[in-house]
Amino acid sequence: EVLVLDEADRMLDMGFAPQIKRILQNIPAQRQTLLFSATMPAEIVKIASQYMKLPVQIEIARPGTTAEKVTQELYVVNKDDKPRLLQRILGENRGSVLVFTRTKYGAKKVAFAVRRMGHASAEIHSNRSLAQRRDALDGFKNGKYRVLVATDIAARGIDVKNIELVVNYDLPSQAEDYVHRIG
């Protein structure tokens, strides 16, 4: 009766369009379909118009809009200076910090560097097992890890309260991912 596709844009980015179309072709025509995403690319709108009757789009804010209460700062530094800047930022802030890198190799490297700086840290990326990802996220939530270093796998759908700081160590590959990261 109800089909829910959460983070539908990410599903397409990850190459799941054929699977989504197969699901849509094999479920009852009389149903309610819900698509959720902070960004709604044209391909998602196209799928919605093909497979939905009277689709309605509810937009909380214009595309690319960041959260109102988030203060943003930009530091322009050479690549070699990033670790020193991160060390300074971690020293100036006392709360939990979520650090985003573009690659899983980068996440592993930065998490190691953060531990060498004396901060408890964990990493989340696609090379980690489900148990390792759960441990990292649970440890970040309960304070075991002060710093969580992640790829965009953690930019959506995590529910962690009271994060003091989000650091984009590397800029995301797509501009929309920035909105998800700082969420």
Accessible surface in RSA format (square Angstrom, percent):
REM  Atomic radii and reference values for relative SASA: ProtOr
REM  Chains: A
REM  Algorithm: Lee & Richards
REM  Probe-radius: 1.40
REM  Slices: 20
REM RES _ NUM      All-atoms   Total-Side   Main-Chain    Non-polar    All polar
REM                ABS   REL    ABS   REL    ABS   REL    ABS   REL    ABS   REL
RES GLU A   1   178.08 102.2 139.43 105.5  38.65  92.0  55.25 106.9 122.83 100.3
RES VAL A   2    87.43  57.5  54.54  49.4  32.90  79.3  55.44  48.2  31.99  86.8
RES LEU A   3    26.52  14.8  25.11  18.0   1.41   3.5  26.52  18.6   0.00   0.0
RES VAL A   4    79.01  52.0  55.95  50.7  23.06  55.6  55.95  48.6  23.06  62.6
RES LEU A   5    12.35   6.9  12.30   8.8   0.05   0.1  12.35   8.7   0.00   0.0
RES ASP A   6    81.95  57.4  75.53  75.2   6.42  15.2  26.07  61.4  55.88  55.7
RES GLU A   7    38.59  22.2  38.56  29.2   0.03   0.1  20.37  39.4  18.22  14.9
RES ALA A   8     0.57   0.5   0.57   0.9   0.00   0.0   0.57   0.8   0.00   0.0
RES ASP A   9     4.64   3.3   4.20   4.2   0.45   1.1   1.48   3.5   3.16   3.2
RES ARG A  10    48.79  20.5  48.79  24.9   0.00   0.0  23.40  32.0  25.38  15.4
RES MET A  11    54.38  28.2  54.05  35.8   0.33   0.8  48.44  41.2   5.94   7.9
RES LEU A  12    22.42  12.5   8.07   5.8  14.35  36.1   8.35   5.9  14.07  37.9
RES ASP A  13    71.90  50.4  33.04  32.9  38.86  91.9  14.01  33.0  57.89  57.7
RES MET A  14   124.39  64.4  91.41  60.5  32.98  78.5  86.40  73.5  38.00  50.3
RES GLY A  15    47.29  58.3   0.00   N/A  47.29  58.3  32.50  89.2  14.78  33.1
RES PHE A  16    85.08  42.6  85.08  52.7   0.00   0.0  85.08  51.6   0.00   0.0
RES ALA A  17    17.92  16.5  17.92  27.7   0.00   0.0  17.92  25.2   0.00   0.0
RES PRO A  18    79.27  57.8  69.70  63.5   9.57  34.8  75.87  62.6   3.40  21.1
RES GLN A  19    74.87  41.9  74.26  54.3   0.61   1.4  30.63  65.2  44.24  33.6
RES ILE A  20     7.02   4.0   6.94   5.2   0.08   0.2   7.02   5.1   0.00   0.0
RES LYS A  21    79.43  38.8  79.43  48.7   0.00   0.0  28.20  25.4  51.23  54.6
RES ARG A  22   137.01  57.5 134.79  68.7   2.22   5.3  50.50  69.0  86.51  52.4
RES ILE A  23    79.07  45.0  74.83  55.7   4.24  10.2  79.07  56.9   0.00   0.0
RES LEU A  24     9.85   5.5   2.84   2.0   7.01  17.6   2.84   2.0   7.01  18.9
RES GLN A  25   123.92  69.3  89.78  65.6  34.14  81.3  31.39  66.8  92.53  70.2
RES ASN A  26   112.93  77.9  78.55  75.9  34.38  82.8  31.21  75.1  81.71  79.0
RES ILE A  27    52.01  29.6  38.20  28.5  13.80  33.3  40.63  29.3  11.38  30.9
RES PRO A  28    89.12  64.9  75.98  69.3  13.13  47.7  88.42  73.0   0.70   4.4
RES ALA A  29    77.56  71.3  56.23  86.8  21.32  48.5  60.30  84.9  17.25  45.7
RES GLN A  30   141.44  79.1 127.47  93.2  13.97  33.3  62.39 132.8  79.06  60.0
RES ARG A  31    51.16  21.5  14.35   7.3  36.81  87.6  13.58  18.6  37.58  22.8
RES GLN A  32   102.27  57.2  96.27  70.4   6.00  14.3  33.39  71.1  68.88  52.2
RES THR A  33    16.09  11.4   5.62   5.7  10.47  24.9   3.44   4.6  12.65  19.1
RES LEU A  34    58.64  32.7  56.34  40.3   2.29   5.8  58.64  41.2   0.00   0.0
RES LEU A  35    34.20  19.0  13.38   9.6  20.82  52.3  13.38   9.4  20.82  56.0
RES PHE A  36   103.17  51.6 101.20  62.7   1.98   5.1 103.17  62.6   0.00   0.0
RES SER A  37    29.57  25.0   0.00   0.0  29.57  68.1   4.44   9.4  25.14  35.2
RES ALA A  38    68.34  62.8  29.44  45.4  38.91  88.5  41.19  58.0  27.15  71.9
RES THR A  39     9.70   6.9   7.01   7.1   2.69   6.4   8.78  11.8   0.92   1.4
RES MET A  40    60.70  31.4  34.75  23.0  25.94  61.8  32.72  27.8  27.97  37.1
RES PRO A  41    57.00  41.5  44.25  40.3  12.75  46.3  56.69  46.8   0.31   1.9
RES ALA A  42    85.88  79.0  69.56 107.3  16.33  37.1  74.62 105.1  11.26  29.8
RES GLU A  43    87.33  50.1  80.83  61.2   6.50  15.5  30.13  58.3  57.20  46.7
RES ILE A  44     3.57   2.0   3.57   2.7   0.00   0.0   3.57   2.6   0.00   0.0
RES VAL A  45    68.49  45.1  66.36  60.1   2.13   5.1  68.19  59.2   0.30   0.8
RES LYS A  46   130.00  63.4 124.96  76.7   5.03  12.0  72.77  65.5  57.23  61.0
RES ILE A  47     7.80   4.4   7.80   5.8   0.00   0.0   7.80   5.6   0.00   0.0
RES ALA A  48    12.62  11.6  11.84  18.3   0.78   1.8  12.62  17.8   0.00   0.0
RES SER A  49    71.68  60.6  50.13  66.9  21.55  49.6  36.42  77.6  35.26  49.4
RES GLN A  50   110.16  61.6  73.48  53.7  36.68  87.3  31.31  66.7  78.85  59.8
RES TYR A  51    58.53  27.3  41.00  23.3  17.53  45.6  33.87  25.5  24.65  30.4
RES MET A  52    43.93  22.7  27.27  18.0  16.66  39.7  31.69  26.9  12.24  16.2
RES LYS A  53   145.81  71.1 120.01  73.6  25.79  61.4 102.95  92.7  42.86  45.6
RES LEU A  54   164.96  91.9 144.92 103.7  20.04  50.4 150.63 105.8  14.33  38.6
RES PRO A  55    66.56  48.5  41.48  37.8  25.07  91.1  43.68  36.1  22.88 142.2
RES VAL A  56   124.42  81.9  91.94  83.2  32.48  78.3  95.96  83.4  28.47  77.2
RES GLN A  57   101.10  56.5  68.15  49.8  32.96  78.5  38.30  81.5  62.80  47.6
RES ILE A  58   144.88  82.4 115.21  85.8  29.67  71.5 118.09  85.0  26.79  72.7
RES GLU A  59    97.97  56.2  68.24  51.6  29.73  70.8  32.10  62.1  65.87  53.8
RES ILE A  60   167.78  95.5 134.16  99.9  33.62  81.0 137.51  99.0  30.27  82.1
RES ALA A  61    49.49  45.5  29.86  46.1  19.63  44.6  40.11  56.5   9.38  24.9
RES ARG A  62   188.98  79.3 181.96  92.8   7.02  16.7  67.22  91.9 121.77  73.8
RES PRO A  63   102.99  75.1  78.45  71.5  24.54  89.2  84.06  69.4  18.93 117.6
RES GLY A  64    51.44  63.4   0.00   N/A  51.44  63.4  27.04  74.2  24.39  54.6
RES THR A  65    60.61  43.1  41.32  41.9  19.30  46.0  45.35  60.9  15.26  23.1
RES THR A  66    36.02  25.6  25.59  25.9  10.43  24.8  11.10  14.9  24.92  37.7
RES ALA A  67    43.87  40.3  24.82  38.3  19.05  43.3  36.56  51.5   7.31  19.4
RES GLU A  68   175.95 101.0 137.87 104.3  38.08  90.7  57.13 110.5 118.81  97.0
RES LYS A  69   203.67  99.4 169.74 104.1  33.93  80.8 121.97 109.8  81.71  87.0
RES VAL A  70    53.83  35.4  37.54  34.0  16.29  39.3  41.48  36.0  12.35  33.5
RES THR A  71   121.90  86.7  91.57  92.8  30.33  72.3  63.11  84.8  58.80  88.9
RES GLN A  72    86.97  48.6  55.33  40.4  31.64  75.3  26.39  56.2  60.58  45.9
RES GLU A  73   130.26  74.8  91.26  69.0  39.00  92.9  42.96  83.1  87.30  71.3
RES LEU A  74   148.16  82.5 116.73  83.5  31.44  79.0 117.68  82.6  30.48  82.0
RES TYR A  75    92.63  43.2  68.87  39.2  23.77  61.8  55.85  42.0  36.78  45.3
RES VAL A  76   134.12  88.3 102.35  92.7  31.77  76.6 105.47  91.6  28.65  77.7
RES VAL A  77    59.40  39.1  30.69  27.8  28.71  69.2  38.95  33.8  20.46  55.5
RES ASN A  78   110.86  76.4 103.05  99.6   7.80  18.8  20.41  49.1  90.45  87.4
RES LYS A  79   161.49  78.8 149.29  91.6  12.20  29.1  93.30  84.0  68.19  72.6
RES ASP A  80   123.07  86.2 106.56 106.1  16.51  39.0  35.46  83.4  87.61  87.4
RES ASP A  81    42.53  29.8  41.96  41.8   0.58   1.4  10.23  24.1  32.31  32.2
RES LYS A  82    50.24  24.5  48.51  29.8   1.73   4.1  28.98  26.1  21.26  22.6
RES PRO A  83    55.30  40.3  54.03  49.3   1.27   4.6  55.19  45.6   0.11   0.7
RES ARG A  84   157.22  66.0 151.09  77.0   6.13  14.6  69.39  94.8  87.83  53.2
RES LEU A  85    26.77  14.9  21.95  15.7   4.83  12.1  25.98  18.2   0.79   2.1
RES LEU A  86     4.23   2.4   2.65   1.9   1.58   4.0   3.75   2.6   0.48   1.3
RES GLN A  87    91.44  51.1  88.39  64.6   3.05   7.3  18.36  39.1  73.07  55.4
RES ARG A  88   121.44  51.0 111.51  56.8   9.93  23.6  61.82  84.5  59.62  36.1
RES ILE A  89    16.12   9.2  16.12  12.0   0.00   0.0  16.12  11.6   0.00   0.0
RES LEU A  90     0.00   0.0   0.00   0.0   0.00   0.0   0.00   0.0   0.00   0.0
RES GLY A  91    33.98  41.9   0.00   N/A  33.98  41.9  27.02  74.2   6.96  15.6
RES GLU A  92   111.99  64.3  76.68  58.0  35.30  84.1  44.24  85.6  67.74  55.3
RES ASN A  93    32.43  22.4  31.20  30.1   1.23   3.0   1.23   3.0  31.20  30.2
RES ARG A  94   184.08  77.3 163.61  83.4  20.47  48.7  82.16 112.3 101.92  61.8
RES GLY A  95    25.58  31.5   0.00   N/A  25.58  31.5  24.98  68.5   0.60   1.3
RES SER A  96    25.52  21.6  20.06  26.8   5.46  12.6  16.53  35.2   9.00  12.6
RES VAL A  97     0.00   0.0   0.00   0.0   0.00   0.0   0.00   0.0   0.00   0.0
RES LEU A  98     6.08   3.4   6.08   4.4   0.00   0.0   6.08   4.3   0.00   0.0
RES VAL A  99     0.00   0.0   0.00   0.0   0.00   0.0   0.00   0.0   0.00   0.0
RES PHE A 100     0.86   0.4   0.86   0.5   0.00   0.0   0.86   0.5   0.00   0.0
RES THR A 101     0.06   0.0   0.06   0.1   0.00   0.0   0.06   0.1   0.00   0.0
RES ARG A 102   126.20  53.0 105.61  53.8  20.59  49.0  19.29  26.4 106.91  64.8
RES THR A 103    69.82  49.7  65.61  66.5   4.21  10.0  62.09  83.4   7.73  11.7
RES LYS A 104    89.12  43.5  85.39  52.4   3.73   8.9  48.08  43.3  41.04  43.7
RES TYR A 105   157.23  73.4 152.16  86.6   5.07  13.2 119.40  89.7  37.83  46.6
RES GLY A 106    12.33  15.2   0.00   N/A  12.33  15.2  12.33  33.8   0.00   0.0
RES ALA A 107     0.00   0.0   0.00   0.0   0.00   0.0   0.00   0.0   0.00   0.0
RES LYS A 108   126.08  61.5 126.05  77.3   0.03   0.1  69.04  62.1  57.04  60.8
RES LYS A 109   122.48  59.8 115.09  70.6   7.39  17.6  74.75  67.3  47.72  50.8
RES VAL A 110     7.81   5.1   7.04   6.4   0.77   1.9   7.81   6.8   0.00   0.0
RES ALA A 111     0.00   0.0   0.00   0.0   0.00   0.0   0.00   0.0   0.00   0.0
RES PHE A 112   111.05  55.6 111.05  68.8   0.00   0.0 111.05  67.3   0.00   0.0
RES ALA A 113    28.84  26.5  26.75  41.3   2.08   4.7  27.83  39.2   1.00   2.7
RES VAL A 114     0.00   0.0   0.00   0.0   0.00   0.0   0.00   0.0   0.00   0.0
RES ARG A 115   101.37  42.6  85.54  43.6  15.84  37.7  46.29  63.3  55.09  33.4
RES ARG A 116   183.69  77.1 145.27  74.1  38.42  91.5  43.92  60.0 139.76  84.7
RES MET A 117    43.01  22.3  14.66   9.7  28.35  67.5  21.20  18.0  21.82  28.9
RES GLY A 118    67.08  82.7   0.00   N/A  67.08  82.7  34.86  95.7  32.22  72.2
RES HIS A 119    36.51  20.0  29.58  20.6   6.93  17.7  22.16  22.8  14.35  16.7
RES ALA A 120    51.25  47.1  34.60  53.4  16.66  37.9  44.19  62.2   7.06  18.7
RES SER A 121     5.55   4.7   0.00   0.0   5.55  12.8   0.00   0.0   5.55   7.8
RES ALA A 122     9.62   8.8   5.66   8.7   3.96   9.0   9.62  13.5   0.00   0.0
RES GLU A 123     9.57   5.5   9.39   7.1   0.19   0.4   1.80   3.5   7.78   6.4
RES ILE A 124     8.59   4.9   8.59   6.4   0.00   0.0   8.59   6.2   0.00   0.0
RES HIS A 125     7.36   4.0   7.36   5.1   0.00   0.0   7.36   7.6   0.00   0.0
RES SER A 126    68.26  57.7  48.16  64.3  20.10  46.3  36.74  78.2  31.52  44.2
RES ASN A 127   105.61  72.8  73.38  70.9  32.22  77.6  18.27  44.0  87.34  84.4
RES ARG A 128    67.12  28.2  63.93  32.6   3.19   7.6   3.61   4.9  63.51  38.5
RES SER A 129    57.15  48.3  44.17  59.0  12.98  29.9  50.87 108.3   6.28   8.8
RES LEU A 130   104.83  58.4  99.08  70.9   5.75  14.5  99.08  69.6   5.75  15.5
RES ALA A 131    73.39  67.5  61.67  95.2  11.72  26.7  66.65  93.9   6.74  17.9
RES GLN A 132    75.50  42.2  70.52  51.5   4.98  11.9  24.64  52.5  50.86  38.6
RES ARG A 133    69.70  29.3  68.74  35.0   0.96   2.3  14.85  20.3  54.85  33.2
RES ARG A 134   145.64  61.2 142.77  72.8   2.87   6.8  48.24  65.9  97.40  59.0
RES ASP A 135    67.45  47.2  60.41  60.1   7.04  16.7  26.52  62.4  40.93  40.8
RES ALA A 136     1.60   1.5   1.57   2.4   0.03   0.1   1.60   2.2   0.00   0.0
RES LEU A 137    35.22  19.6  35.22  25.2   0.00   0.0  35.22  24.7   0.00   0.0
RES ASP A 138    76.47  53.6  74.63  74.3   1.84   4.4  23.03  54.2  53.43  53.3
RES GLY A 139     2.15   2.7   0.00   N/A   2.15   2.7   1.49   4.1   0.67   1.5
RES PHE A 140     5.52   2.8   0.00   0.0   5.52  14.4   0.00   0.0   5.52  15.8
RES LYS A 141   104.21  50.8  71.56  43.9  32.65  77.7  34.87  31.4  69.34  73.9
RES ASN A 142   111.85  77.1  73.29  70.8  38.56  92.9  44.83 107.9  67.02  64.8
RES GLY A 143    57.04  70.3   0.00   N/A  57.04  70.3  31.37  86.1  25.66  57.5
RES LYS A 144   120.47  58.8  97.32  59.7  23.15  55.1  75.94  68.3  44.53  47.4
RES TYR A 145    34.25  16.0  33.74  19.2   0.52   1.4  17.20  12.9  17.05  21.0
RES ARG A 146    44.40  18.6  39.41  20.1   4.99  11.9  41.43  56.6   2.97   1.8
RES VAL A 147     0.00   0.0   0.00   0.0   0.00   0.0   0.00   0.0   0.00   0.0
RES LEU A 148     0.00   0.0   0.00   0.0   0.00   0.0   0.00   0.0   0.00   0.0
RES VAL A 149     0.00   0.0   0.00   0.0   0.00   0.0   0.00   0.0   0.00   0.0
RES ALA A 150     0.00   0.0   0.00   0.0   0.00   0.0   0.00   0.0   0.00   0.0
RES THR A 151    15.18  10.8  15.18  15.4   0.00   0.0  11.35  15.2   3.83   5.8
RES ASP A 152    27.02  18.9  22.64  22.5   4.38  10.4  12.78  30.1  14.24  14.2
RES ILE A 153    74.10  42.2  42.54  31.7  31.56  76.1  52.56  37.8  21.54  58.5
RES ALA A 154     2.71   2.5   0.52   0.8   2.18   5.0   1.80   2.5   0.91   2.4
RES ALA A 155    10.29   9.5   0.59   0.9   9.71  22.1   1.55   2.2   8.74  23.2
RES ARG A 156    26.22  11.0  11.65   5.9  14.58  34.7  13.08  17.9  13.14   8.0
RES GLY A 157    76.89  94.8   0.00   N/A  76.89  94.8  36.32  99.7  40.57  90.9
RES ILE A 158    51.34  29.2  26.13  19.5  25.21  60.7  28.49  20.5  22.85  62.0
RES ASP A 159    95.20  66.7  85.54  85.1   9.66  22.8  33.22  78.2  61.98  61.8
RES VAL A 160    23.96  15.8   3.92   3.5  20.04  48.3   4.44   3.9  19.52  53.0
RES LYS A 161   153.37  74.8 131.60  80.7  21.77  51.8 109.20  98.3  44.17  47.1
RES ASN A 162   143.46  98.9 110.22 106.5  33.24  80.0  39.21  94.4 104.25 100.8
RES ILE A 163    47.12  26.8  20.20  15.1  26.92  64.9  20.21  14.6  26.91  73.0
RES GLU A 164    87.64  50.3  55.53  42.0  32.10  76.4  37.47  72.5  50.16  41.0
RES LEU A 165    48.87  27.2  45.60  32.6   3.27   8.2  48.87  34.3   0.00   0.0
RES VAL A 166    42.92  28.2  21.57  19.5  21.35  51.5  21.57  18.7  21.35  57.9
RES VAL A 167    19.94  13.1  17.22  15.6   2.72   6.6  19.94  17.3   0.00   0.0
RES ASN A 168    36.55  25.2  14.17  13.7  22.39  53.9   7.58  18.2  28.97  28.0
RES TYR A 169    36.61  17.1  27.58  15.7   9.02  23.5  20.62  15.5  15.98  19.7
RES ASP A 170    22.91  16.0  21.67  21.6   1.24   2.9   1.94   4.6  20.97  20.9
RES LEU A 171   118.67  66.1 114.59  82.0   4.07  10.2 114.59  80.5   4.07  11.0
RES PRO A 172    20.22  14.7   5.22   4.8  14.99  54.5   5.22   4.3  14.99  93.2
RES SER A 173    89.68  75.8  51.28  68.4  38.39  88.4  40.90  87.1  48.78  68.3
RES GLN A 174    76.12  42.6  71.82  52.5   4.30  10.2  25.05  53.3  51.07  38.7
RES ALA A 175    84.35  77.6  64.03  98.8  20.32  46.2  72.08 101.5  12.27  32.5
RES GLU A 176    81.50  46.8  79.01  59.8   2.49   5.9  29.30  56.7  52.20  42.6
RES ASP A 177     5.21   3.6   5.21   5.2   0.00   0.0   0.00   0.0   5.21   5.2
RES TYR A 178    61.15  28.5  61.15  34.8   0.00   0.0  45.69  34.3  15.46  19.1
RES VAL A 179    23.92  15.7  23.03  20.9   0.88   2.1  23.03  20.0   0.88   2.4
RES HIS A 180    16.72   9.1   6.08   4.2  10.64  27.2   4.39   4.5  12.32  14.3
RES ARG A 181     7.25   3.0   0.00   0.0   7.25  17.3   0.00   0.0   7.25   4.4
RES ILE A 182    18.57  10.6   8.12   6.0  10.45  25.2   9.06   6.5   9.51  25.8
RES GLY A 183    74.13  91.4   0.00   N/A  74.13  91.4  35.96  98.7  38.17  85.5
END  Absolute sums over single chains surface
CHAIN  1 A    11972.9       9333.3       2639.6       6690.4       5282.5
END  Absolute sums over all chains
TOTAL         11972.9       9333.3       2639.6       6690.4       5282.5
